Amino acid sequence: MLRTVTLTLARCREHPEGHAGCGYDIVAPLGSDGRLDVDLWRCERDRCRVRRFWTGEPDRHGRLVHRAGGPGGATWLIDYDDRTTKDDEPGFRLGGHRLVAGEYVSIRDADRDLLRTFKVADAGNPGGGAA
């Protein structure tokens, strides 16, 4: 089932309490265990969208993509422009994590080549909306 997953920046040096104004809304194909489901993604890939929101910056819109290679044999990433890979933001072993409220995941920021940790703030809304 497609779900809208909201990730917010977890606590870090710049934001010791985390920051709800920085994160991602992702329309994601989740299995019943809360993990990304590659088979569902293959059927619904055009609907698997991402909105990156960051205080003080314009929103960025992209797609959730599954690619062969990487840890565990595949990589989930955010692709903002399919003509280049320089803007891709890969998740760190994203396929192995449960995207349920309270869990944590890491995504590599393409602009700064920095791995950031995010808290799953919400994963309960049916997806397909405007991410």
C-alpha positions in Angstrom: 0.0 0.0 0.0 1.2 3.5 -0.8 1.6 5.6 2.3 2.7 9.2 2.9 5.7 9.1 5.2 7.0 12.3 6.8 10.6 12.4 7.9 11.9 15.3 10.0 15.4 16.2 10.9 16.6 14.3 14.0 18.7 15.9 16.6 22.1 17.0 15.4 24.8 19.5 16.2 23.0 22.4 14.5 19.6 21.4 15.9 19.9 19.6 19.3 16.2 19.1 19.5 15.7 18.1 15.9 13.9 20.3 13.4 10.4 19.7 12.1 10.9 22.4 9.4 13.5 20.2 7.6 12.6 16.9 6.1 10.8 14.9 3.4 7.2 13.9 2.6 7.5 10.6 0.7 4.7 8.7 -1.0 6.2 5.2 -0.4 5.2 1.6 -1.2 5.1 0.0 2.3 4.5 -3.6 3.0 2.5 -4.7 6.1 5.8 -4.7 8.1 6.4 -1.0 7.4 9.3 -1.7 5.0 9.7 -0.5 1.5 8.2 -3.0 -0.9 10.0 -3.3 -4.2 7.3 -5.2 -6.0 4.7 -2.6 -5.1 7.1 0.1 -6.2 7.5 -1.5 -9.6 3.7 -1.4 -10.0 3.3 2.2 -8.6 6.6 3.9 -9.3 5.1 6.9 -11.1 3.1 7.7 -7.9 6.1 7.3 -5.5 6.9 11.0 -5.2 9.0 13.0 -2.8 8.8 16.6 -1.5 11.9 17.9 0.3 11.1 20.8 2.6 13.8 22.8 4.3 13.3 26.0 6.3 14.6 29.0 4.3 14.9 27.0 1.0 12.3 26.3 -1.8 10.8 22.9 -1.8 12.3 20.3 -4.1 10.2 17.6 -5.8 11.5 14.3 -7.0 10.8 10.5 -7.2 11.5 7.6 -4.9 13.7 5.2 -6.9 15.0 1.7 -6.4 18.3 0.8 -8.1 20.4 -2.3 -8.3 23.7 -2.1 -6.4 24.7 -0.8 -3.0 24.5 -2.4 0.4 22.3 -5.5 0.4 22.2 -5.5 -3.5 20.0 -2.5 -4.0 19.7 1.2 -3.1 16.6 3.3 -2.4 17.1 6.9 -3.3 15.5 10.2 -4.1 16.0 11.4 -7.7 15.3 15.0 -8.4 16.4 15.0 -12.1 16.6 11.8 -14.1 19.1 13.3 -16.5 21.9 13.2 -13.8 22.9 11.3 -10.7 24.7 14.2 -9.1 21.5 15.3 -7.4 20.5 11.8 -6.1 20.0 11.4 -2.3 20.5 7.8 -1.4 19.1 6.4 1.8 21.5 4.4 4.0 20.2 0.8 3.9 16.7 2.3 3.6 15.2 -1.0 2.4 16.0 -2.6 5.7 14.4 0.0 7.9 10.8 0.1 9.0 9.2 3.4 8.1 6.9 3.7 11.1 6.5 6.6 13.5 9.3 6.9 15.9 11.9 5.0 13.9 15.0 6.7 12.4 16.5 6.6 8.9 19.5 8.3 7.2 19.7 10.0 3.9 22.8 11.4 2.2 22.3 15.1 1.2 23.6 15.4 -2.4 24.5 19.1 -2.1 26.7 18.7 1.0 27.6 15.0 0.7 26.5 14.7 4.3 24.6 11.8 5.9 21.7 13.1 7.9 19.4 11.3 10.3 15.7 11.7 10.2 12.9 10.6 12.5 9.8 9.1 11.0 7.2 11.6 12.2 4.2 10.0 10.5 3.6 7.1 8.2 -0.1 6.5 8.5 -1.7 8.5 5.7 -2.7 6.7 2.6 -0.4 7.9 -0.2 -0.9 9.2 -3.7 -1.4 12.8 -2.7 0.9 15.7 -3.6 4.3 14.9 -2.2 
